[in-house]
Amino acid sequence: MDEEKPEEKPTAEDTGEGDKPTSTPVIEQANEAAERMERANKQMEENLTRQEQIIASNRLGGTTDAGLIAESPKILTDTEYAEALERGEVNSLKEDGIFK
């Protein structure tokens, strides 16, 4: 019963610090993704500011689409309409809303 236990030799270096968790690749990937998102958000904010400035300068400069008059279709006389219908330039069903 007084057997001596053989002295165990450590197989790895024992620094005495114990087991410390190391940073996992998942956490590093999440941090990198968060940094990319922050850079993208900053870039989007810069682009939005630039776009707002362009819109404001267009409004103040009078270069908007407001006030443009759409070209109205030419009104044909009965004779012109009949000739255009014979040539196939007009579609009477489309004008009546039957065929689009």
C-alpha positions as CSV (number, residue, x, y, z in Angstrom):
1,M,0.0,0.0,0.0
2,D,2.9,2.2,0.3
3,E,3.4,2.1,-3.4
4,E,5.1,5.1,-4.9
5,K,3.4,6.7,-7.8
6,P,5.7,7.5,-10.6
7,E,6.2,11.2,-11.0
8,E,4.2,12.4,-14.0
9,K,6.1,14.4,-16.5
10,P,4.2,17.1,-18.3
11,T,3.9,16.5,-22.0
12,A,3.2,20.1,-22.9
13,E,4.6,23.3,-21.7
14,D,3.0,24.3,-18.5
15,T,3.1,28.0,-18.1
16,G,0.9,28.0,-15.1
17,E,-1.6,30.3,-16.6
18,G,-4.3,27.7,-17.0
19,D,-6.6,27.3,-19.9
20,K,-7.5,30.5,-21.5
21,P,-10.0,30.7,-24.3
22,T,-8.6,31.9,-27.6
23,S,-10.5,34.0,-30.0
24,T,-12.4,31.8,-32.3
25,P,-12.6,32.4,-36.1
26,V,-16.3,32.9,-35.9
27,I,-15.8,35.9,-33.6
28,E,-13.1,37.3,-35.9
29,Q,-15.3,36.9,-38.9
30,A,-18.2,38.7,-37.2
31,N,-15.9,41.5,-36.2
32,E,-14.6,41.8,-39.8
33,A,-18.2,41.8,-41.1
34,A,-19.2,44.5,-38.6
35,E,-16.2,46.6,-39.8
36,R,-17.2,46.2,-43.4
37,M,-20.8,47.2,-42.6
38,E,-19.6,50.3,-40.8
39,R,-17.5,51.3,-43.8
40,A,-20.4,50.6,-46.2
41,N,-22.7,52.7,-44.0
42,K,-20.3,55.6,-44.0
43,Q,-19.9,55.4,-47.7
44,M,-23.7,55.3,-48.1
45,E,-24.1,58.3,-45.9
46,E,-21.5,60.2,-48.0
47,N,-23.4,59.2,-51.2
48,L,-26.7,60.3,-49.8
49,T,-25.3,63.7,-48.8
50,R,-23.9,64.1,-52.3
51,Q,-27.2,63.1,-53.8
52,E,-29.2,65.5,-51.6
53,Q,-26.8,68.3,-52.7
54,I,-27.3,67.5,-56.4
55,I,-31.1,67.4,-56.0
56,A,-31.1,70.7,-54.1
57,S,-28.9,72.4,-56.8
58,N,-31.2,71.1,-59.6
59,R,-34.2,72.5,-57.8
60,L,-32.6,75.8,-57.2
61,G,-31.0,75.9,-60.7
62,G,-34.3,75.3,-62.5
63,T,-33.2,72.0,-64.1
64,T,-36.0,69.9,-62.9
65,D,-38.7,68.2,-65.0
66,A,-41.4,70.5,-63.7
67,G,-43.2,72.7,-66.2
68,L,-42.4,70.5,-69.2
69,I,-45.4,70.2,-71.5
70,A,-45.9,66.8,-73.1
71,E,-46.4,66.7,-76.8
72,S,-50.1,66.4,-77.5
73,P,-51.1,63.9,-80.2
74,K,-52.1,65.4,-83.6
75,I,-55.8,65.5,-84.1
76,L,-56.7,64.0,-87.4
77,T,-59.6,65.1,-89.6
78,D,-62.0,62.4,-90.8
79,T,-60.3,62.2,-94.1
80,E,-56.8,62.0,-92.7
81,Y,-58.0,59.3,-90.2
82,A,-59.5,57.2,-92.9
83,E,-56.3,57.4,-95.0
84,A,-54.1,56.6,-92.0
85,L,-56.4,53.6,-91.2
86,E,-56.0,52.3,-94.7
87,R,-52.2,52.6,-94.5
88,G,-52.2,50.8,-91.1
89,E,-50.8,53.7,-89.1
90,V,-53.8,53.9,-86.7
91,N,-55.4,51.1,-84.7
92,S,-59.1,51.9,-84.1
93,L,-59.4,49.2,-81.5
94,K,-56.6,50.6,-79.5
95,E,-58.0,54.1,-79.6
96,D,-61.4,52.7,-78.3
97,G,-59.7,51.0,-75.4
98,I,-60.6,47.5,-76.7
99,F,-57.1,46.4,-77.7
100,K,-54.0,47.6,-76.0
